[in-house]
Amino acid sequence: NGSVPDAYIFRRGATTVAIFECLPLRAESRGLSAMGAYRSLVQEREIHPPYLFPFAVDGGGNLFLVDCRSEDGAVYVWWHDEPEENLLDLRVGIADFWTYLAEA
């Protein structure tokens, strides 16, 4: 019906970031998908190393990435408008990441 879902907030220590959408693996329409974001950022534009995979997005288009080479699946946020220091390590693995989420 065109409504926007409530955001979830990740809070851990001094770090607070909002998540507006988990990305589908593939998009049915022209919407953002995990595979589309990966192709654009890693394969085409070579912005990220290939072991970082997007799984969620905030309201401003910043992506949440999981490090597929780490044992616990370390989670990062990529700030697309920061030219340097654009990866924020949330210092949590993907399994524990979900336990830090709360409704906004």
C-alpha positions as a Markdown table, in Angstrom:
| # | Residue | x | y | z |
|---|---|---|---|---|
| 1 | Asn | 0.0 | 0.0 | 0.0 |
| 2 | Gly | 3.0 | 2.3 | -0.3 |
| 3 | Ser | 3.7 | 2.7 | 3.4 |
| 4 | Val | 7.2 | 2.8 | 4.8 |
| 5 | Pro | 7.9 | 0.2 | 7.5 |
| 6 | Asp | 9.2 | 1.2 | 10.9 |
| 7 | Ala | 13.0 | 1.3 | 11.0 |
| 8 | Tyr | 15.0 | -0.9 | 13.3 |
| 9 | Ile | 17.9 | 0.6 | 15.2 |
| 10 | Phe | 21.2 | -1.1 | 15.9 |
| 11 | Arg | 22.6 | 0.1 | 19.2 |
| 12 | Arg | 25.9 | -1.1 | 20.7 |
| 13 | Gly | 28.0 | 1.2 | 22.9 |
| 14 | Ala | 28.2 | 4.6 | 21.2 |
| 15 | Thr | 27.2 | 3.2 | 17.8 |
| 16 | Thr | 23.6 | 3.8 | 16.6 |
| 17 | Val | 22.5 | 3.1 | 13.0 |
| 18 | Ala | 19.1 | 2.6 | 11.5 |
| 19 | Ile | 18.1 | -0.2 | 9.2 |
| 20 | Phe | 15.2 | 0.4 | 6.9 |
| 21 | Glu | 15.3 | -2.7 | 4.7 |
| 22 | Cys | 16.9 | -6.1 | 4.4 |
| 23 | Leu | 17.8 | -6.7 | 0.8 |
| 24 | Pro | 16.3 | -9.5 | -1.2 |
| 25 | Leu | 18.9 | -11.7 | -2.9 |
| 26 | Arg | 17.5 | -10.8 | -6.3 |
| 27 | Ala | 15.0 | -8.0 | -7.0 |
| 28 | Glu | 11.7 | -8.9 | -8.8 |
| 29 | Ser | 11.5 | -5.4 | -10.2 |
| 30 | Arg | 13.9 | -2.4 | -10.5 |
| 31 | Gly | 14.4 | -2.2 | -6.7 |
| 32 | Leu | 17.7 | -2.7 | -4.9 |
| 33 | Ser | 18.8 | -6.2 | -4.3 |
| 34 | Ala | 21.8 | -7.8 | -2.6 |
| 35 | Met | 23.2 | -9.2 | -5.9 |
| 36 | Gly | 22.6 | -5.9 | -7.7 |
| 37 | Ala | 24.4 | -3.9 | -5.1 |
| 38 | Tyr | 27.3 | -6.5 | -5.0 |
| 39 | Arg | 27.7 | -6.4 | -8.8 |
| 40 | Ser | 27.7 | -2.6 | -8.9 |
| 41 | Leu | 30.1 | -2.0 | -5.9 |
| 42 | Val | 32.4 | -5.0 | -6.3 |
| 43 | Gln | 32.4 | -6.2 | -9.9 |
| 44 | Glu | 31.8 | -3.0 | -11.8 |
| 45 | Arg | 33.1 | -0.1 | -9.8 |
| 46 | Glu | 35.6 | -2.1 | -7.6 |
| 47 | Ile | 34.7 | -0.1 | -4.5 |
| 48 | His | 34.7 | -3.0 | -2.1 |
| 49 | Pro | 36.7 | -6.1 | -1.7 |
| 50 | Pro | 34.9 | -9.2 | -3.0 |
| 51 | Tyr | 34.4 | -10.8 | 0.4 |
| 52 | Leu | 32.1 | -8.0 | 1.6 |
| 53 | Phe | 28.4 | -8.8 | 0.7 |
| 54 | Pro | 25.5 | -6.3 | 1.2 |
| 55 | Phe | 22.5 | -7.5 | 3.2 |
| 56 | Ala | 20.6 | -4.4 | 4.3 |
| 57 | Val | 20.3 | -0.7 | 3.7 |
| 58 | Asp | 19.5 | 2.4 | 5.8 |
| 59 | Gly | 17.2 | 5.3 | 4.6 |
| 60 | Gly | 20.1 | 7.2 | 3.1 |
| 61 | Gly | 21.4 | 4.4 | 0.9 |
| 62 | Asn | 24.2 | 3.3 | 3.2 |
| 63 | Leu | 24.7 | -0.4 | 3.0 |
| 64 | Phe | 25.2 | -3.0 | 5.7 |
| 65 | Leu | 27.8 | -5.6 | 4.7 |
| 66 | Val | 28.9 | -9.0 | 6.0 |
| 67 | Asp | 32.5 | -10.1 | 5.8 |
| 68 | Cys | 32.2 | -13.6 | 4.2 |
| 69 | Arg | 35.8 | -14.4 | 5.0 |
| 70 | Ser | 35.6 | -13.9 | 8.7 |
| 71 | Glu | 34.6 | -16.8 | 11.0 |
| 72 | Asp | 31.7 | -14.8 | 12.7 |
| 73 | Gly | 30.6 | -12.8 | 9.6 |
| 74 | Ala | 31.8 | -9.4 | 10.8 |
| 75 | Val | 29.3 | -6.6 | 10.0 |
| 76 | Tyr | 30.2 | -3.2 | 8.5 |
| 77 | Val | 28.3 | -0.2 | 7.4 |
| 78 | Trp | 29.4 | 1.5 | 4.2 |
| 79 | Trp | 28.8 | 5.3 | 4.1 |
| 80 | His | 28.5 | 6.0 | 0.4 |
| 81 | Asp | 29.1 | 9.8 | 0.8 |
| 82 | Glu | 32.3 | 9.5 | 2.7 |
| 83 | Pro | 35.3 | 9.5 | 0.3 |
| 84 | Glu | 37.7 | 8.1 | 2.9 |
| 85 | Glu | 37.1 | 6.1 | 6.1 |
| 86 | Asn | 33.8 | 4.9 | 4.6 |
| 87 | Leu | 33.6 | 1.5 | 6.3 |
| 88 | Leu | 32.4 | 1.4 | 9.9 |
| 89 | Asp | 33.1 | -1.9 | 11.7 |
| 90 | Leu | 30.2 | -2.6 | 14.0 |
| 91 | Arg | 32.4 | -5.0 | 15.9 |
| 92 | Val | 29.7 | -7.7 | 15.9 |
| 93 | Gly | 29.2 | -10.9 | 13.9 |
| 94 | Ile | 26.1 | -11.4 | 11.7 |
| 95 | Ala | 24.4 | -13.9 | 14.1 |
| 96 | Asp | 24.8 | -11.5 | 17.1 |
| 97 | Phe | 23.9 | -8.4 | 14.9 |
| 98 | Trp | 20.2 | -9.3 | 15.0 |
| 99 | Thr | 20.1 | -9.4 | 18.8 |
| 100 | Tyr | 21.2 | -5.7 | 18.9 |
| 101 | Leu | 18.2 | -4.5 | 16.8 |
| 102 | Ala | 15.3 | -2.7 | 18.4 |
| 103 | Glu | 12.3 | -1.0 | 16.9 |
| 104 | Ala | 12.7 | 2.8 | 16.3 |
